[in-house]
Amino acid sequence: MDGEIEPDELQSRLDDVRVVDIRNSLAFDHGHIPGSENIPFNQLPQRVDALAGANHVVTVCPHGKSSVQAASLIKSYEGIGDDTPVESLAGGLDAWDGPLDSNTEEPDADEGPQSPF
């Protein structure tokens, strides 16, 4: 692992990095950094090869703790070059004040509560 990246720096470099969100798919669908990909932490050992060839990887979790471990795991993978930076988002999503994308649909404001029947 090559350290941590601050949220404002990541926000300015989103086009140049692969952001890997290690939360479960439900949390990811609820809200994630735009352009990030979801590889849950428990699946990372089996799917780390998907990151081979990346120019820069940033891992993301809720508080910036588990993503440090994920970044270390990714950096140790032989398919990631020694010159490829692998960082964790400092403070995690708690520190992120940029936009979030969502994969869940919001109900229309004109619709009332759903009938239980």
N, C-alpha and C positions, 0 to 999 in steps of 0.2 A: 504494500500500500504506500502511496505517495503523500499521505496527509489528508487534509480537509480543504474543501473549497467553500468560500463564503457564499451565502445566498445571492448577494448582489452580483458577484463575479459570475456565478453560474447563470443568472438571468441574462447577463450580457453575452454569454457564450453558448446559449442553447442550440444554435445552429451547428456548432462545431464539436459537440460531445454526445455520447450515448448515455442517456440517463436511465439507470436501471432501478426501478422501484421494487423493493424486496418484500413489500407487504402482501397480504393475501389478496386474491382477486376481488373480493367484495369491497375491501377498503380502497383498492386501486380504482375500481369502477365508480366509487362515490366521489373521488376527487384526486387528481394527480397532476404533476407538472406537465405542461404541454409537450408532446413529442416523446415522453418517457415510455419505456416498455416495462411490462410487468413480468418479473421472474421472481416468484416468491422464494424466500430464503431457503425453505426446505427443499426446493427444486433446483437451487443454484448448482450444486455439484453435478447434477445430471445435464444441466443446460448451459453451463459456462462456455462450452465450445461455440455457442452461438455468438459469443462476443469476440471470437478470434478475428483479427484484422481491424479491430476498432482503433481509432487514432487517440481517443481519450474517453475514459469511462468514469462516470460519477454514480455512486450508489446512494439510494435514498431510503429512509425509514422514518417513522414518526418523530423520534427524538434525537437521531444522530448517533445512537449507540450500536445497534445491530448492523447498521450500514458500514461501520468501521470493520467489523468482522467479515462482512461480505466483500468489501474492497480488498482485504487481505487474501481472501480465498481466490478472488478473481486474479489478483496480481501473481499468485503462486501458480496459476495455470500456465503450462508451457506454450499454449497458443497465443498468449498475450506477450507481446514483445517487451524487452527490458526498457525500451525507450517510450513505451505507451504509459502515460500517466493514468493511474487508477486512484481516485479520491472518493472520499465520503462527504456528503453535504453536511457542513457544520450546523449543528442544532436541528437537523432533520426538517421535516415538514412544519414543525412548530415554528422554526425560524424563517420559513419561506413566506415572503409577503407578495410574491408575484402571482400571476394568474394561475388558475387551476382548471383543467378540463375534467369533464365527467362523462361516464358512459351510461348513466342512469337518466331516464327521461323524467322531467318534472311534470306534474299534472298541470293542465291548463287552469289558469286562475279563475275562469268562468265556471269550471266544473265544481259541483258541490261534493260533499263526502261520498265515498263509494258505498253503495248499498251492500249490506252483508248477505243479501240473497241473490 
